[in-house]
Amino acid sequence: MGSDFDVGESTLLPYILDRGYKKIDFIFISHFDQDHIGGIFTILEKLKVKRIFVSKQEENSENYQKFLKKVKEKNIPVTIVKKDDVINLENDVSIDILWPRDKQIEENKINNNAIVMKLRYNKFSMLFTGDIEEIAEKEIVSIYENTDILRSAILKIAHHGSKTSTTEEFLKLVDSRIALIGVGKNNLFGHPSDEIIKRLEEINVKVYRTDLNGEIEIIVNNKGNYLVNSIY
C-alpha cells in the first residue's frame, strides 16, 4: 500500500459504519506506532468518541502530537492509564491495566511501554499485548509470576508474531488455548516468525492469524463460553 493509503478512511470507518455504529464509547490506544495509530485520525474526525485511554508517553512522537491536537479540537476526554488501574466499562465488563508501570523501559520505549490489558467479561478473559518485546515480557513475568492475573482464555500475540516477543515464560503464565496474530499478508517483516508459530503449536495453542484467516470474530455469552470464527 502506498503512503497515501488511509486505513481509517478505506477500511476501519467503513467496517464500523457497516455494522451500524455511529459513535464509539471507548478507544484504547496501545501505543503510537503508525501501524497501530494510523487509522485513528479519520475515526476521530468522522465519529463521535466518548473517551480515549492511552499510556504515559515519554517520547513525543509526531503521531502523539497530532493525536493531542485532534482530541483537543474535538474535545474528547483522554485518560492516561498505568499498571493496577481498572476500568469498568459496563456491568460485568472491565479492563485491568497490567502494564506499563511508572518507571518506563528505556529500550525501544514506544513498544515496550505499550499498554498490556486484560479484558474480563464474567468468566471470559482476553489479554492484549500491543507491541511489547522480550524485555517487557520478562518484567511482566517477574511482577505476576506468583499469581494467575495473566491467565486468559485468548491471547493477542505481541508485535505481530515477531520473534522478539512471546517468550516461553510469558506463554506459560498466560496459559491460553487460543492465540490471535494480527498481520498483513506477505508483509515486509516476515511476520509471524516460524519460531513463534512452532512454539505455540508445541504447547497446543490454536492460532488464528489475519493473513490466513481474515477477520477474526469472538462471540462470548454471559456464562463466559466463547466461539471464535474466521471470516475471510
MDAnalysis code that builds the backbone (N, CA, C; Angstrom):
import MDAnalysis as mda
import numpy as np

u = mda.Universe.empty(696, n_residues=232, atom_resindex=np.repeat(np.arange(232), 3), trajectory=True)
u.add_TopologyAttr("name", ["N", "CA", "C"] * 232)
u.add_TopologyAttr("resid", np.arange(1, 233))
u.add_TopologyAttr("resname", ["MET", "GLY", "SER", "ASP", "PHE", "ASP", "VAL", "GLY", "GLU", "SER", "THR", "LEU", "LEU", "PRO", "TYR", "ILE", "LEU", "ASP", "ARG", "GLY", "TYR", "LYS", "LYS", "ILE", "ASP", "PHE", "ILE", "PHE", "ILE", "SER", "HIS", "PHE", "ASP", "GLN", "ASP", "HIS", "ILE", "GLY", "GLY", "ILE", "PHE", "THR", "ILE", "LEU", "GLU", "LYS", "LEU", "LYS", "VAL", "LYS", "ARG", "ILE", "PHE", "VAL", "SER", "LYS", "GLN", "GLU", "GLU", "ASN", "SER", "GLU", "ASN", "TYR", "GLN", "LYS", "PHE", "LEU", "LYS", "LYS", "VAL", "LYS", "GLU", "LYS", "ASN", "ILE", "PRO", "VAL", "THR", "ILE", "VAL", "LYS", "LYS", "ASP", "ASP", "VAL", "ILE", "ASN", "LEU", "GLU", "ASN", "ASP", "VAL", "SER", "ILE", "ASP", "ILE", "LEU", "TRP", "PRO", "ARG", "ASP", "LYS", "GLN", "ILE", "GLU", "GLU", "ASN", "LYS", "ILE", "ASN", "ASN", "ASN", "ALA", "ILE", "VAL", "MET", "LYS", "LEU", "ARG", "TYR", "ASN", "LYS", "PHE", "SER", "MET", "LEU", "PHE", "THR", "GLY", "ASP", "ILE", "GLU", "GLU", "ILE", "ALA", "GLU", "LYS", "GLU", "ILE", "VAL", "SER", "ILE", "TYR", "GLU", "ASN", "THR", "ASP", "ILE", "LEU", "ARG", "SER", "ALA", "ILE", "LEU", "LYS", "ILE", "ALA", "HIS", "HIS", "GLY", "SER", "LYS", "THR", "SER", "THR", "THR", "GLU", "GLU", "PHE", "LEU", "LYS", "LEU", "VAL", "ASP", "SER", "ARG", "ILE", "ALA", "LEU", "ILE", "GLY", "VAL", "GLY", "LYS", "ASN", "ASN", "LEU", "PHE", "GLY", "HIS", "PRO", "SER", "ASP", "GLU", "ILE", "ILE", "LYS", "ARG", "LEU", "GLU", "GLU", "ILE", "ASN", "VAL", "LYS", "VAL", "TYR", "ARG", "THR", "ASP", "LEU", "ASN", "GLY", "GLU", "ILE", "GLU", "ILE", "ILE", "VAL", "ASN", "ASN", "LYS", "GLY", "ASN", "TYR", "LEU", "VAL", "ASN", "SER", "ILE", "TYR"])
u.atoms.positions = np.array([
    [0.839, -1.188, 0.000],
    [0.000, 0.000, 0.000],
    [0.876, 1.240, 0.000],
    [0.474, 2.267, -0.724],
    [1.253, 3.478, -0.811],
    [1.129, 4.320, 0.437],
    [1.975, 5.340, 0.515],
    [1.992, 6.191, 1.696],
    [0.715, 7.019, 1.822],
    [-0.044, 7.170, 0.729],
    [-1.278, 7.946, 0.763],
    [-2.486, 7.111, 1.203],
    [-2.288, 5.810, 1.393],
    [-3.399, 4.947, 1.799],
    [-3.823, 5.279, 3.218],
    [-5.085, 5.576, 3.423],
    [-5.640, 5.899, 4.738],
    [-6.466, 4.714, 5.211],
    [-5.882, 3.935, 6.127],
    [-6.572, 2.734, 6.605],
    [-7.856, 3.091, 7.343],
    [-7.890, 4.269, 7.947],
    [-9.097, 4.700, 8.627],
    [-10.235, 4.940, 7.661],
    [-9.959, 5.696, 6.592],
    [-10.967, 6.041, 5.596],
    [-11.371, 4.835, 4.757],
    [-10.398, 4.008, 4.393],
    [-10.653, 2.926, 3.443],
    [-11.114, 1.626, 4.090],
    [-10.726, 1.397, 5.343],
    [-11.014, 0.103, 5.979],
    [-11.787, 0.239, 7.292],
    [-11.222, 0.978, 8.231],
    [-11.773, 0.991, 9.588],
    [-13.134, 1.672, 9.664],
    [-13.252, 2.868, 9.090],
    [-14.527, 3.579, 9.137],
    [-15.640, 2.813, 8.424],
    [-15.424, 2.323, 7.188],
    [-16.480, 1.527, 6.539],
    [-16.878, 0.293, 7.352],
    [-15.902, -0.347, 7.990],
    [-16.183, -1.527, 8.814],
    [-17.135, -1.172, 9.953],
    [-16.859, -0.073, 10.626],
    [-17.685, 0.340, 11.771],
    [-19.079, 0.754, 11.312],
    [-19.151, 1.559, 10.264],
    [-20.449, 2.038, 9.776],
    [-21.304, 0.898, 9.240],
    [-20.646, -0.086, 8.619],
    [-21.373, -1.231, 8.055],
    [-22.077, -2.032, 9.135],
    [-21.578, -1.947, 10.346],
    [-22.184, -2.667, 11.463],
    [-23.165, -1.801, 12.243],
    [-23.444, -0.624, 11.711],
    [-24.499, 0.214, 12.275],
    [-24.089, 1.135, 13.401],
    [-22.785, 1.287, 13.624],
    [-22.322, 2.147, 14.717],
    [-21.948, 3.532, 14.191],
    [-22.423, 4.554, 14.898],
    [-22.083, 5.928, 14.523],
    [-21.354, 6.671, 15.637],
    [-21.153, 5.967, 16.746],
    [-20.380, 6.545, 17.845],
    [-19.612, 5.436, 18.543],
    [-18.556, 5.801, 19.226],
    [-17.702, 4.849, 19.947],
    [-17.596, 5.303, 21.388],
    [-17.871, 4.403, 22.311],
    [-17.798, 4.761, 23.728],
    [-16.355, 4.867, 24.204],
    [-15.542, 3.850, 23.898],
    [-14.182, 3.808, 24.430],
    [-13.191, 3.377, 23.357],
    [-12.069, 4.059, 23.297],
    [-10.950, 3.642, 22.450],
    [-9.723, 3.474, 23.337],
    [-9.048, 2.327, 23.209],
    [-7.782, 2.085, 23.893],
    [-6.674, 2.088, 22.845],
    [-5.701, 2.947, 23.014],
    [-4.567, 3.024, 22.087],
    [-3.355, 2.429, 22.792],
    [-2.888, 1.291, 22.295],
    [-1.788, 0.598, 22.974],
    [-0.506, 1.416, 22.944],
    [-0.199, 2.025, 21.783],
    [0.979, 2.870, 21.624],
    [0.862, 3.605, 20.299],
    [1.847, 4.450, 20.003],
    [1.683, 5.402, 18.907],
    [2.557, 5.107, 17.691],
    [2.880, 3.848, 17.443],
    [3.480, 3.478, 16.164],
    [2.430, 3.630, 15.064],
    [2.886, 3.921, 13.855],
    [1.980, 4.212, 12.758],
    [1.002, 3.076, 12.471],
    [1.485, 1.828, 12.559],
    [0.602, 0.706, 12.224],
    [-0.460, 0.458, 13.289],
    [-0.348, 1.140, 14.433],
    [-1.353, 0.998, 15.477],
    [-2.220, 2.250, 15.621],
    [-1.767, 3.355, 15.089],
    [-2.457, 4.631, 15.282],
    [-2.952, 5.235, 13.973],
    [-2.495, 4.704, 12.841],
    [-2.732, 5.353, 11.559],
    [-4.185, 5.599, 11.219],
    [-5.074, 4.688, 11.593],
    [-6.480, 4.839, 11.229],
    [-7.286, 5.698, 12.181],
    [-6.684, 6.085, 13.303],
    [-7.474, 6.726, 14.364],
    [-7.940, 8.126, 13.996],
    [-7.165, 8.840, 13.186],
    [-7.487, 10.248, 12.948],
    [-8.769, 10.405, 12.127],
    [-8.997, 9.510, 11.183],
    [-10.256, 9.522, 10.446],
    [-11.424, 9.222, 11.371],
    [-11.245, 8.270, 12.283],
    [-12.300, 7.906, 13.226],
    [-12.649, 9.089, 14.125],
    [-11.633, 9.784, 14.618],
    [-11.877, 10.936, 15.489],
    [-12.574, 12.062, 14.740],
    [-12.303, 12.158, 13.462],
    [-12.894, 13.211, 12.642],
    [-14.339, 12.902, 12.265],
    [-14.636, 11.632, 12.006],
    [-15.925, 11.272, 11.415],
    [-16.950, 10.717, 12.413],
    [-16.486, 10.206, 13.557],
    [-17.398, 9.591, 14.517],
    [-17.338, 10.296, 15.865],
    [-18.419, 10.182, 16.611],
    [-18.462, 10.687, 17.972],
    [-17.752, 9.696, 18.888],
    [-16.738, 10.150, 19.617],
    [-15.970, 9.290, 20.522],
    [-16.124, 9.827, 21.941],
    [-16.523, 8.941, 22.854],
    [-16.811, 9.359, 24.230],
    [-15.545, 9.534, 25.070],
    [-14.605, 8.581, 24.979],
    [-13.395, 8.650, 25.809],
    [-12.289, 7.805, 25.198],
    [-11.036, 8.240, 25.414],
    [-9.871, 7.516, 24.906],
    [-8.914, 7.240, 26.059],
    [-8.321, 6.047, 26.040],
    [-7.347, 5.652, 27.054],
    [-5.996, 5.430, 26.388],
    [-4.955, 6.025, 26.963],
    [-3.583, 5.858, 26.474],
    [-2.667, 5.672, 27.678],
    [-1.431, 5.255, 27.407],
    [-0.429, 5.206, 28.474],
    [0.432, 6.471, 28.417],
    [1.206, 6.700, 29.445],
    [2.095, 7.858, 29.501],
    [3.114, 7.778, 28.365],
    [3.286, 8.890, 27.662],
    [4.211, 8.932, 26.530],
    [5.422, 9.792, 26.891],
    [6.595, 9.167, 26.944],
    [7.814, 9.910, 27.231],
    [8.575, 10.269, 25.969],
    [8.117, 9.723, 24.835],
    [8.673, 10.113, 23.545],
    [7.593, 10.877, 22.794],
    [7.845, 12.150, 22.541],
    [6.844, 12.976, 21.871],
    [6.913, 12.766, 20.367],
    [6.385, 11.649, 19.928],
    [6.400, 11.317, 18.512],
    [5.469, 12.235, 17.740],
    [5.669, 12.287, 16.432],
    [4.810, 13.098, 15.570],
    [3.357, 12.644, 15.672],
    [3.139, 11.314, 15.726],
    [1.781, 10.791, 15.845],
    [1.121, 11.222, 17.149],
    [1.881, 11.228, 18.232],
    [1.323, 11.614, 19.525],
    [0.948, 13.090, 19.533],
    [1.795, 13.929, 18.969],
    [1.494, 15.349, 18.901],
    [0.261, 15.624, 18.046],
    [0.151, 14.908, 16.949],
    [-1.018, 15.032, 16.078],
    [-2.274, 14.580, 16.810],
    [-2.150, 13.508, 17.572],
    [-3.269, 12.994, 18.368],
    [-3.730, 14.017, 19.400],
    [-2.789, 14.603, 20.129],
    [-3.137, 15.587, 21.157],
    [-3.870, 16.788, 20.555],
    [-3.423, 17.208, 19.399],
    [-4.064, 18.335, 18.725],
    [-5.497, 17.982, 18.330],
    [-5.688, 16.775, 17.822],
    [-7.015, 16.364, 17.347],
    [-7.996, 16.191, 18.500],
    [-7.579, 15.563, 19.607],
    [-8.524, 15.354, 20.714],
    [-8.885, 16.677, 21.380],
    [-7.948, 17.630, 21.370],
    [-8.259, 18.959, 21.901],
    [-9.281, 19.653, 21.003],
    [-9.082, 19.529, 19.711],
    [-10.004, 20.131, 18.735],
    [-11.403, 19.552, 18.869],
    [-11.483, 18.231, 19.098],
    [-12.769, 17.542, 19.185],
    [-13.321, 17.474, 20.614],
    [-12.545, 17.968, 21.570],
    [-12.962, 17.969, 22.974],
    [-13.279, 16.561, 23.473],
    [-12.356, 15.635, 23.192],
    [-12.523, 14.242, 23.617],
    [-11.680, 13.999, 24.867],
    [-12.277, 13.546, 25.960],
    [-11.501, 13.271, 27.174],
    [-10.497, 12.133, 26.946],
    [-9.283, 12.325, 27.446],
    [-8.236, 11.310, 27.347],
    [-7.768, 10.960, 28.755],
    [-7.773, 9.658, 29.061],
    [-7.322, 9.175, 30.362],
    [-5.998, 8.446, 30.195],
    [-5.013, 8.821, 31.000],
    [-3.713, 8.143, 30.984],
    [-3.751, 7.019, 32.019],
    [-3.508, 5.799, 31.552],
    [-3.611, 4.645, 32.434],
    [-2.237, 4.040, 32.693],
    [-2.150, 3.288, 33.779],
    [-0.917, 2.593, 34.126],
    [-1.273, 1.345, 34.918],
    [-0.243, 0.546, 35.196],
    [-0.396, -0.695, 35.957],
    [-1.280, -0.493, 37.189],
    [-2.171, -1.460, 37.407],
    [-3.091, -1.539, 38.546],
    [-4.380, -0.741, 38.364],
    [-4.508, 0.005, 37.275],
    [-5.781, 0.678, 37.020],
    [-6.821, -0.347, 36.570],
    [-8.063, -0.121, 36.944],
    [-9.183, -0.946, 36.498],
    [-10.243, -0.020, 35.919],
    [-10.669, -0.318, 34.693],
    [-11.702, 0.484, 34.039],
    [-12.954, -0.366, 33.901],
    [-14.023, 0.054, 34.550],
    [-15.297, -0.644, 34.442],
    [-16.078, -0.053, 33.275],
    [-16.251, -0.847, 32.225],
    [-16.903, -0.363, 31.016],
    [-18.420, -0.415, 31.124],
    [-18.934, -1.509, 31.668],
    [-20.363, -1.669, 31.913],
    [-20.519, -2.859, 32.839],
    [-21.750, -3.252, 33.130],
    [-21.976, -4.379, 34.034],
    [-21.227, -5.623, 33.558],
    [-20.395, -6.174, 34.421],
    [-19.672, -7.427, 34.183],
    [-18.552, -7.311, 33.150],
    [-18.286, -6.109, 32.637],
    [-17.207, -5.928, 31.656],
    [-16.209, -4.914, 32.201],
    [-14.951, -5.353, 32.322],
    [-13.929, -4.459, 32.856],
    [-12.594, -4.699, 32.164],
    [-11.716, -3.740, 32.307],
    [-10.365, -3.812, 31.775],
    [-9.378, -3.649, 32.914],
    [-8.468, -4.613, 33.083],
    [-7.368, -4.489, 34.037],
    [-6.127, -4.028, 33.275],
    [-5.541, -2.932, 33.692],
    [-4.291, -2.462, 33.093],
    [-3.129, -3.123, 33.846],
    [-2.372, -3.946, 33.142],
    [-1.284, -4.702, 33.754],
    [0.089, -4.088, 33.475],
    [0.161, -3.210, 32.520],
    [1.426, -2.595, 32.088],
    [1.074, -1.382, 31.243],
    [1.836, -0.296, 31.272],
    [3.170, -0.123, 31.843],
    [3.132, 0.353, 33.300],
    [4.246, 0.217, 33.955],
    [4.419, 0.730, 35.305],
    [4.920, 2.177, 35.209],
    [5.094, 2.834, 36.366],
    [5.566, 4.223, 36.376],
    [6.964, 4.356, 35.782],
    [7.881, 3.473, 36.202],
    [9.245, 3.527, 35.680],
    [9.283, 2.826, 34.334],
    [9.493, 3.588, 33.288],
    [9.405, 3.030, 31.955],
    [10.694, 2.331, 31.523],
    [10.552, 1.380, 30.620],
    [11.693, 0.724, 29.997],
    [12.310, 1.689, 28.991],
    [13.609, 1.842, 29.034],
    [14.282, 2.803, 28.156],
    [14.500, 2.261, 26.752],
    [14.638, 0.944, 26.631],
    [14.911, 0.338, 25.326],
    [13.625, 0.263, 24.495],
    [13.682, 0.842, 23.292],
    [12.524, 0.849, 22.388],
    [11.271, 1.258, 23.152],
    [11.282, 2.484, 23.639],
    [10.274, 2.964, 24.592],
    [8.836, 2.813, 24.117],
    [8.583, 3.161, 22.870],
    [7.199, 3.156, 22.399],
    [6.606, 1.752, 22.465],
    [7.368, 0.756, 21.988],
    [6.875, -0.628, 22.010],
    [6.801, -1.194, 23.411],
    [7.869, -1.056, 24.161],
    [7.980, -1.767, 25.436],
    [7.189, -1.141, 26.571],
    [6.667, 0.063, 26.353],
    [5.788, 0.679, 27.337],
    [4.354, 0.784, 26.820],
    [4.053, -0.049, 25.824],
    [2.685, -0.125, 25.309],
    [1.764, -0.702, 26.381],
    [0.492, -0.385, 26.241],
    [-0.490, -0.912, 27.197],
    [-0.634, -2.430, 27.036],
    [-0.552, -3.127, 28.150],
    [-0.950, -4.539, 28.225],
    [-2.176, -4.578, 29.122],
    [-3.277, -5.100, 28.590],
    [-4.519, -5.056, 29.362],
    [-5.294, -6.347, 29.218],
    [-6.055, -6.621, 30.249],
    [-6.854, -7.848, 30.278],
    [-8.330, -7.476, 30.301],
    [-9.046, -7.941, 29.285],
    [-10.489, -7.752, 29.216],
    [-11.167, -8.882, 29.974],
    [-12.077, -8.517, 30.861],
    [-12.835, -9.517, 31.617],
    [-14.329, -9.347, 31.344],
    [-14.987, -10.447, 31.050],
    [-16.446, -10.459, 30.949],
    [-16.929, -11.730, 31.622],
    [-17.470, -11.582, 32.835],
    [-17.815, -12.737, 33.661],
    [-16.613, -13.686, 33.732],
    [-16.732, -14.927, 33.266],
    [-15.615, -15.866, 33.372],
    [-14.687, -15.834, 32.154],
    [-15.017, -15.024, 31.174],
    [-14.182, -14.927, 29.969],
    [-13.114, -13.851, 30.159],
    [-11.924, -14.105, 29.580],
    [-10.864, -13.103, 29.633],
    [-10.010, -13.174, 28.372],
    [-9.469, -12.017, 28.006],
    [-8.587, -11.937, 26.847],
    [-7.481, -10.946, 27.151],
    [-6.243, -11.305, 26.793],
    [-5.086, -10.476, 27.079],
    [-4.605, -9.798, 25.803],
    [-4.479, -8.468, 25.861],
    [-3.988, -7.660, 24.744],
    [-2.591, -7.151, 25.086],
    [-1.663, -7.262, 24.148],
    [-0.248, -7.056, 24.480],
    [0.468, -5.972, 23.675],
    [-0.234, -5.291, 22.781],
    [0.442, -4.259, 21.998],
    [1.635, -4.815, 21.240],
    [2.743, -4.076, 21.289],
    [3.980, -4.493, 20.614],
    [5.112, -4.722, 21.606],
    [4.790, -5.144, 22.823],
    [5.863, -5.353, 23.795],
    [6.834, -6.427, 23.300],
    [8.078, -6.301, 23.741],
    [9.131, -7.238, 23.348],
    [9.584, -8.044, 24.566],
    [10.569, -8.885, 24.354],
    [11.007, -9.804, 25.405],
    [11.377, -9.085, 26.695],
    [12.035, -7.949, 26.606],
    [12.462, -7.238, 27.811],
    [11.267, -6.834, 28.672],
    [10.176, -6.419, 28.031],
    [8.968, -6.061, 28.768],
    [8.272, -7.312, 29.301],
    [8.225, -8.369, 28.482],
    [7.599, -9.616, 28.944],
    [8.281, -10.141, 30.198],
    [9.601, -10.055, 30.244],
    [10.333, -10.542, 31.424],
    [9.966, -9.731, 32.662],
    [9.834, -8.426, 32.508],
    [9.439, -7.591, 33.637],
    [8.021, -7.946, 34.093],
    [7.143, -8.154, 33.142],
    [5.760, -8.505, 33.463],
    [5.695, -9.859, 34.160],
    [6.469, -10.821, 33.670],
    [6.530, -12.141, 34.309],
    [7.013, -12.018, 35.751],
    [8.020, -11.188, 35.973],
    [8.567, -11.039, 37.329],
    [7.549, -10.437, 38.291],
    [6.657, -9.610, 37.774],
    [5.624, -8.988, 38.609],
    [4.508, -9.971, 38.943],
    [4.098, -10.784, 37.960],
    [2.882, -11.584, 38.100],
    [3.124, -13.089, 38.211],
    [4.382, -13.525, 38.338],
    [4.683, -14.952, 38.258],
    [4.061, -15.775, 39.371],
    [3.764, -15.182, 40.503],
    [3.156, -15.939, 41.599],
    [1.654, -15.711, 41.700],
    [1.064, -15.257, 40.610],
    [-0.379, -15.005, 40.571],
    [-0.970, -15.661, 39.317],
    [-2.289, -15.588, 39.198],
    [-2.934, -16.061, 37.971],
    [-3.502, -14.891, 37.169],
    [-2.992, -13.701, 37.435],
    [-3.547, -12.492, 36.807],
    [-3.400, -12.513, 35.291],
    [-2.300, -13.045, 34.783],
    [-2.090, -13.063, 33.339],
    [-2.930, -14.119, 32.632],
    [-3.371, -15.129, 33.346],
    [-4.074, -16.253, 32.719],
    [-5.325, -15.769, 32.000],
    [-5.430, -16.111, 30.730],
    [-6.521, -15.621, 29.896],
    [-6.920, -16.685, 28.886],
    [-8.188, -16.700, 28.540],
    [-8.681, -17.684, 27.569],
    [-8.051, -17.465, 26.197],
    [-7.910, -16.186, 25.815],
    [-7.377, -15.839, 24.497],
    [-6.257, -14.827, 24.661],
    [-5.194, -15.016, 23.885],
    [-4.042, -14.113, 23.907],
    [-3.869, -13.464, 22.545],
    [-3.813, -12.134, 22.549],
    [-3.417, -11.416, 21.338],
    [-1.892, -11.364, 21.359],
    [-1.259, -12.086, 20.434],
    [0.201, -12.211, 20.413],
    [0.858, -10.850, 20.180],
    [1.931, -10.594, 20.915],
    [2.614, -9.303, 20.825],
    [3.376, -9.140, 19.514],
    [3.412, -7.913, 19.053],
    [4.291, -7.487, 17.943],
    [4.117, -8.346, 16.695],
    [2.868, -8.689, 16.383],
    [2.519, -9.361, 15.126],
    [3.212, -10.722, 14.954],
    [3.560, -11.341, 16.074],
    [4.227, -12.640, 15.997],
    [5.710, -12.564, 15.742],
    [6.301, -11.397, 15.962],
    [7.752, -11.257, 15.810],
    [8.480, -12.136, 16.822],
    [9.674, -12.603, 16.450],
    [10.457, -13.443, 17.369],
    [11.027, -12.652, 18.539],
    [10.822, -11.321, 18.543],
    [11.290, -10.506, 19.664],
    [10.383, -10.637, 20.884],
    [9.249, -11.326, 20.740],
    [8.271, -11.436, 21.834],
    [7.808, -12.880, 21.997],
    [6.778, -13.050, 22.837],
    [6.127, -14.354, 23.036],
    [7.112, -15.397, 23.553],
    [7.717, -15.070, 24.683],
    [8.667, -15.983, 25.329],
    [7.933, -17.149, 25.978],
    [8.655, -18.231, 26.183],
    [8.056, -19.421, 26.796],
    [7.519, -19.113, 28.191],
    [8.252, -18.316, 28.956],
    [7.839, -17.989, 30.321],
    [6.528, -17.204, 30.330],
    [6.413, -16.275, 29.387],
    [5.210, -15.461, 29.285],
    [4.012, -16.328, 28.896],
    [4.197, -17.185, 27.910],
    [3.119, -18.073, 27.466],
    [2.655, -18.998, 28.587],
    [3.600, -19.465, 29.380],
    [3.259, -20.378, 30.471],
    [2.324, -19.704, 31.473],
    [2.588, -18.434, 31.781],
    [1.750, -17.725, 32.741],
    [0.382, -17.367, 32.164],
    [0.349, -17.018, 30.892],
    [-0.923, -16.648, 30.268],
    [-1.813, -17.879, 30.097],
    [-1.197, -18.995, 29.703],
    [-1.881, -20.294, 29.652],
    [-3.143, -20.271, 28.792],
    [-3.067, -19.619, 27.636],
    [-4.213, -19.550, 26.726],
    [-4.285, -20.793, 25.851],
    [-5.482, -21.069, 25.369],
    [-5.660, -22.157, 24.399],
    [-5.797, -21.623, 22.981],
    [-6.030, -20.316, 22.871],
    [-6.185, -19.686, 21.561],
    [-5.322, -18.438, 21.507],
    [-4.628, -18.252, 20.371],
    [-3.811, -17.067, 20.164],
    [-4.218, -16.393, 18.863],
    [-4.254, -15.078, 18.885],
    [-4.578, -14.288, 17.699],
    [-3.353, -13.502, 17.264],
    [-3.090, -13.504, 15.952],
    [-1.970, -12.737, 15.414],
    [-2.499, -11.806, 14.329],
    [-2.361, -10.504, 14.560],
    [-2.744, -9.518, 13.559],
    [-1.557, -9.230, 12.658],
    [-1.678, -9.585, 11.375],
    [-0.528, -9.468, 10.479],
    [-1.008, -9.396, 9.028],
    [-0.343, -8.567, 8.235],
    [-0.699, -8.445, 6.829],
    [-0.097, -9.555, 5.996],
    [-0.810, -9.936, 4.942],
    [-0.319, -10.989, 4.058],
    [0.927, -10.510, 3.327],
    [1.945, -11.391, 3.257],
    [3.202, -11.100, 2.546],
    [3.855, -9.798, 3.021],
    [3.795, -9.556, 4.337],
    [4.366, -8.323, 4.878],
    [5.888, -8.330, 4.777],
    [6.474, -7.160, 4.742],
    [7.915, -6.999, 4.514],
    [8.764, -7.532, 5.659],
    [8.177, -7.707, 6.832],
    [8.949, -8.125, 8.000],
    [8.977, -9.643, 8.176],
    [8.213, -10.364, 7.373],
    [8.170, -11.816, 7.515],
    [7.422, -12.284, 8.748],
    [6.563, -11.423, 9.313],
    [5.742, -11.817, 10.463],
    [4.601, -12.725, 9.995],
    [4.199, -13.673, 10.818],
    [4.777, -14.040, 12.106],
    [5.999, -14.939, 11.932],
    [6.846, -14.971, 12.925],
    [8.046, -15.797, 12.909],
    [7.699, -17.285, 12.960],
    [8.373, -18.073, 12.145],
    [8.174, -19.530, 12.188],
    [8.482, -20.074, 13.579],
    [9.447, -19.462, 14.226],
    [9.844, -19.884, 15.577],
    [8.693, -19.715, 16.567],
    [7.972, -18.605, 16.445],
    [6.849, -18.353, 17.354],
    [5.687, -19.286, 17.056],
    [5.402, -19.499, 15.785],
    [4.322, -20.429, 15.414],
    [4.626, -21.824, 15.964],
    [5.862, -22.271, 15.819],
    [6.254, -23.585, 16.331],
    [6.115, -23.642, 17.850],
    [6.508, -22.574, 18.518],
    [6.419, -22.533, 19.981],
    [4.967, -22.666, 20.437],
    [4.074, -22.012, 19.734],
    [2.657, -22.088, 20.075],
    [2.093, -23.474, 19.786],
    [2.477, -24.039, 18.665],
    [1.988, -25.380, 18.303],
    [2.457, -26.427, 19.300],
    [3.672, -26.270, 19.809],
    [4.242, -27.251, 20.735],
    [3.484, -27.309, 22.058],
    [2.796, -26.212, 22.416],
    [2.021, -26.221, 23.659],
    [0.514, -26.273, 23.360],
    [0.195, -26.711, 22.126],
    [-1.189, -26.968, 21.724],
    [-2.093, -25.730, 21.792],
    [-1.533, -24.593, 21.392],
    [-2.330, -23.377, 21.283],
    [-2.822, -23.261, 19.838],
    [-4.108, -23.074, 19.663],
    [-4.668, -22.899, 18.328],
    [-4.446, -21.458, 17.890],
    [-3.886, -21.283, 16.704],
    [-3.508, -19.956, 16.226],
    [-4.456, -19.497, 15.120],
    [-4.973, -18.292, 15.288],
    [-5.710, -17.609, 14.228],
    [-4.885, -16.394, 13.814],
    [-4.686, -16.218, 12.525],
    [-3.884, -15.093, 12.034],
    [-4.604, -14.418, 10.874],
    [-4.570, -13.103, 10.874],
    [-5.375, -12.360, 9.909],
    [-4.906, -12.527, 8.473],
    [-3.619, -12.869, 8.261],
    [-3.165, -13.050, 6.876],
    [-3.739, -14.323, 6.258],
    [-4.027, -15.326, 7.092],
    [-4.579, -16.593, 6.591],
    [-6.072, -16.734, 6.853],
    [-6.554, -16.183, 7.969],
    [-7.950, -16.379, 8.373],
    [-8.833, -15.164, 8.126],
    [-8.235, -14.022, 7.794],
    [-9.036, -12.819, 7.601],
    [-9.551, -12.271, 8.917],
    [-10.759, -11.708, 8.881],
    [-11.357, -11.152, 10.094],
    [-11.589, -12.260, 11.110],
    [-11.262, -11.974, 12.364],
    [-11.449, -12.950, 13.438],
    [-12.500, -12.412, 14.400],
    [-13.582, -13.157, 14.557],
    [-14.720, -12.734, 15.376],
    [-14.808, -13.621, 16.612],
    [-14.980, -12.997, 17.766],
    [-15.117, -13.738, 19.019],
    [-16.488, -13.431, 19.610],
    [-17.276, -14.466, 19.801],
    [-18.625, -14.330, 20.368],
    [-18.601, -14.929, 21.765],
    [-19.014, -14.139, 22.755],
    [-18.982, -14.585, 24.148],
    [-20.372, -14.454, 24.753],
    [-20.839, -15.506, 25.420],
    [-22.133, -15.383, 26.094],
    [-21.931, -14.994, 27.551],
    [-23.042, -14.761, 28.262],
    [-22.929, -14.245, 29.628],
    [-22.461, -15.274, 30.641],
    [-22.247, -16.518, 30.187],
    [-21.663, -17.530, 31.065],
    [-20.149, -17.650, 30.876],
    [-19.629, -16.891, 29.924],
    [-18.199, -16.941, 29.661],
    [-17.796, -17.924, 28.593],
    [-18.759, -18.628, 28.014],
    [-18.459, -19.517, 26.891],
    [-18.232, -18.681, 25.638],
    [-17.293, -19.102, 24.808],
    [-16.964, -18.276, 23.653],
    [-16.774, -19.132, 22.406],
    [-16.934, -18.470, 21.272],
    [-16.774, -19.094, 19.973],
    [-15.923, -18.169, 19.116],
    [-14.922, -18.752, 18.438],
    [-14.055, -17.982, 17.556],
    [-14.378, -18.336, 16.114],
    [-14.704, -17.333, 15.309],
    [-14.972, -17.533, 13.888],
    [-13.961, -16.747, 13.062],
    [-13.570, -17.322, 11.948],
    [-12.738, -16.573, 10.995],
    [-13.563, -16.292, 9.761],
    [-13.505, -15.054, 9.307],
    [-14.333, -14.605, 8.187],
    [-13.417, -14.020, 7.126],
    [-13.072, -14.799, 6.141],
    [-12.131, -14.285, 5.136],
    [-12.882, -13.551, 4.047],
])
